[in-house]
Amino acid sequence: MTYDAQFKALSSVKRQWLGGMMKKGLRGQIIFKGDVPLGFIEYQPIELAPCPAVGKDLFFVNCLMVHLWDLGPGKMDRKGYGRMLVEAAEKDIAENTKAKGLAAWGYDNEYWFMPYKFFRHLGYEIVDREEQRVLLVKKFGRVQDPKFRAQSFTRDPAAGKAIIDFFYNGQCPFRLGQLQRWRKISQEYGEDVIFNELHTDDSAILNEHGISSGLFVNGEQIFADPMTDEDIRDRISRAIRGSVGDGDSYD
C-alpha cells in the first residue's frame, strides 16, 4: 500500500484526533504548491501533547513531514519546505501565544523521518538524549529545558511465546497502519502471541509508562518501519523461539 493510500484509509481516525487535540491547543501549518500540499507541521502546548517529553511554557512539534506520499521518502529533501514550515510555526507561536519556545524531537540515525540534525541546522539546542532519540528546543525567552519522559515499562518474556506491546495514539495514520499490520499478522500465530494495545491518548497510560509511541517484542523496543510482512513474521517467530535481540534501532 502506498503512503497516500495508507493515509486515506485511516483519515477518519486522524480527523477525530485532530478535533480533540484542537481543543488542547493544537496548531499547524501546511505548505502548498498550487493546490498540491507539500508538507505540514503539527505542534501544541507541551503540557497537553501526547508526546515523549515533559516541560512547561513551550510548544512541542508532534510531527513534521515534507511531501512523501507516492513519491516516496526523501524525494522532496533539500527543497527548503521543511525550513519554511518550522519558521512559520515559530512565528505563529511567538506572535500568537504566550509560549517561550518550540521543542522538537528527532532521530540520530540514517532513517529519513525526523532527523535531529535538521533541527540543529535551524538553530535548535540539544537538551536531552535517549538512545537514538534527541530532544531539542529553540527558546524565545527564559524557560526551563524540557526533558524526555522517564520510561518505566518492562516486560518479562514468557517461554514459547511472543509478547507484543504496541503503544500508539491517534496522531499518526502511518503508526495506526503499522498497528493493524502487526495485529493481523500476530493472529496467524494463535496462542503463541500475546498482543497488547496501549492507547496513549489516555493520559493515565502515557503517564504510567512514559511512552507515547513504541513497539516492544518480549520487552525489547524495536523499529517498526520499514518492515515487510515477512520481516514481521520473522521477528515474531524468533521471539517465540526466544531469540529476539539483534541490536535494532529504537522506534
C-alpha positions in Angstrom: 0.0 0.0 0.0 1.4 3.4 -0.9 1.8 6.2 1.7 -1.1 8.1 0.2 -3.4 5.1 0.2 -2.5 4.2 3.8 -3.1 7.8 5.0 -6.5 8.0 3.3 -7.6 4.6 4.7 -7.1 5.9 8.2 -8.0 9.5 7.7 -11.2 9.3 9.7 -9.2 8.4 12.8 -6.9 11.3 12.2 -9.7 13.7 11.8 -11.2 12.6 15.1 -7.9 13.0 16.8 -7.4 16.5 15.3 -10.8 17.6 16.5 -10.0 16.5 20.1 -6.5 17.9 20.1 -7.5 21.3 18.7 -9.4 21.8 22.0 -6.0 21.2 23.6 -4.2 24.0 21.7 -3.1 22.0 18.6 -1.9 24.3 15.8 -0.5 23.6 12.4 0.9 24.8 9.1 0.5 23.4 5.6 2.6 24.4 2.7 1.1 24.2 -0.8 2.3 24.4 -4.4 -0.9 25.4 -6.2 -3.5 23.0 -4.9 -0.9 20.3 -4.0 0.1 20.0 -0.3 3.9 19.7 0.0 4.1 19.1 3.8 2.8 20.0 7.2 3.8 20.6 10.8 1.7 20.0 13.9 2.5 21.5 17.3 0.7 22.0 20.6 1.4 23.0 24.2 3.9 20.5 25.6 1.8 20.2 28.8 -1.1 18.8 26.8 0.6 17.0 23.9 0.7 13.2 23.8 4.4 13.4 23.4 7.6 11.7 24.8 8.7 14.9 26.6 7.7 17.0 29.6 8.1 20.7 30.0 6.4 24.0 30.6 5.6 27.1 28.6 6.7 25.5 25.4 5.1 24.2 22.3 6.1 20.7 21.0 6.4 19.5 17.4 4.2 16.4 17.2 5.1 15.8 13.6 6.9 17.5 10.7 6.6 15.8 7.3 7.5 17.1 3.9 5.6 15.5 1.0 6.5 11.9 0.5 3.1 10.3 -0.3 3.5 8.3 -3.5 6.8 10.0 -4.4 8.5 8.0 -1.6 10.7 9.1 1.4 13.4 11.6 0.7 12.2 12.7 -2.7 11.5 16.3 -1.6 14.6 16.8 0.6 16.7 20.0 0.2 13.8 22.0 -1.3 13.5 24.3 1.7 10.0 23.3 2.6 10.8 21.9 6.0 12.6 25.1 7.0 9.6 27.2 5.8 7.2 25.1 7.9 9.3 25.3 11.1 9.9 29.0 10.7 6.1 29.5 10.1 5.4 27.6 13.3 8.0 29.6 15.3 6.5 32.9 14.0 3.0 31.8 14.9 4.0 30.8 18.4 5.9 33.9 19.1 3.2 36.2 17.8 0.0 34.4 18.8 0.7 32.5 22.1 2.4 33.1 25.4 4.8 30.2 25.0 8.5 30.9 25.2 9.8 28.4 22.7 9.4 25.4 20.5 10.6 21.9 21.4 11.1 19.2 18.9 12.5 15.6 18.8 14.5 13.8 16.1 16.4 10.6 15.4 20.1 10.2 15.4 20.2 7.6 12.7 20.2 7.3 8.9 16.4 6.9 8.6 14.6 9.6 6.7 12.0 10.5 9.4 12.6 13.5 11.8 16.4 13.7 11.6 17.6 15.7 14.6 20.4 17.3 12.6 17.7 19.2 10.6 16.6 21.0 13.7 20.2 21.6 14.8 20.8 23.2 11.4 17.9 25.6 12.2 19.5 26.7 15.5 17.8 24.2 17.9 19.8 23.2 21.1 20.1 19.6 22.2 18.7 19.4 25.8 18.2 15.6 26.3 19.0 12.3 24.6 17.7 8.8 24.9 19.5 6.2 22.8 18.8 7.4 19.2 16.1 9.9 20.1 17.2 13.5 20.6 15.2 16.3 22.3 15.9 19.9 21.1 14.5 23.3 21.8 14.6 26.9 20.4 13.8 29.4 23.1 12.1 32.8 22.6 12.6 33.7 26.2 13.6 32.4 29.6 12.2 28.9 30.0 13.3 25.7 31.6 14.7 23.0 29.4 12.2 20.2 28.6 13.3 16.6 29.1 12.3 13.1 27.9 9.7 11.3 30.0 11.1 8.7 32.2 10.2 5.3 30.8 9.0 2.8 33.3 7.8 -0.1 31.1 9.2 -3.6 31.5 8.1 -6.9 30.2 9.4 -10.3 31.3 9.4 -12.8 28.4 7.3 -16.0 28.6 8.8 -19.3 27.4 7.5 -20.2 23.9 5.5 -17.0 23.4 5.9 -13.6 21.8 4.5 -10.8 23.9 4.0 -7.7 21.8 3.2 -4.4 23.4 2.2 -1.7 20.9 1.9 1.9 22.3 0.1 4.2 19.9 -2.1 7.3 19.7 -4.3 8.8 17.1 -1.8 11.4 15.9 -0.1 9.3 13.2 -2.0 7.4 10.5 1.1 5.5 9.5 1.5 4.3 13.1 -2.1 3.1 13.1 -1.3 1.3 9.8 1.6 -0.4 11.5 -0.6 -1.4 14.4 -3.1 -3.0 12.0 -0.4 -5.0 10.2 1.2 -6.3 13.4 -2.2 -7.2 14.9 -3.3 -9.1 11.8 0.0 -11.0 11.4 0.1 -11.8 15.1 -3.3 -13.5 14.8 -1.6 -16.1 12.5 0.2 -17.5 15.5 -2.8 -18.1 17.7 -2.0 -18.5 21.4 1.8 -18.3 20.8 1.4 -14.5 20.6 0.0 -12.2 23.3 -0.8 -8.8 21.6 -1.3 -5.8 23.9 -2.5 -2.5 22.6 -1.8 0.6 24.8 -3.6 3.7 23.6 -1.6 6.7 24.9 -4.2 9.3 24.1 -5.3 8.1 27.5 -3.1 10.2 29.8 -3.1 7.6 32.5 -1.4 5.1 30.2 1.1 7.8 29.0 2.0 8.9 32.5 2.2 5.3 33.8 4.7 4.1 31.3 6.3 7.3 29.9 5.9 6.1 26.3 3.8 7.9 23.7 4.6 5.6 20.8 6.6 2.4 20.7 6.7 -1.2 19.8 8.1 -3.9 22.2 8.6 -7.6 21.5 9.3 -9.6 24.6 10.3 -6.3 26.3 12.7 -5.2 23.6 11.9 -1.9 21.8 12.3 -2.2 18.0 11.8 0.0 15.0 8.5 -0.9 13.3 9.1 0.7 9.9 10.2 0.0 7.3 9.4 -3.7 7.8 7.8 -6.0 5.3 5.2 -8.6 6.3 7.8 -11.3 6.2 10.1 -9.2 8.4 7.3 -9.1 11.0 6.7 -12.8 10.8 10.5 -13.4 11.2 10.6 -11.2 14.2 7.6 -12.9 15.8 8.9 -16.3 15.1 12.3 -15.5 16.6 10.6 -14.1 19.7 8.6 -17.3 20.2 11.9 -19.2 20.0 13.4 -16.8 22.5 15.9 -15.1 20.2 14.7 -11.5 19.7 17.6 -9.2 20.1 19.7 -8.2 17.2 20.6 -4.6 18.0 17.7 -2.9 16.1 17.2 0.8 16.5 14.6 2.4 18.7 11.1 3.3 17.5 
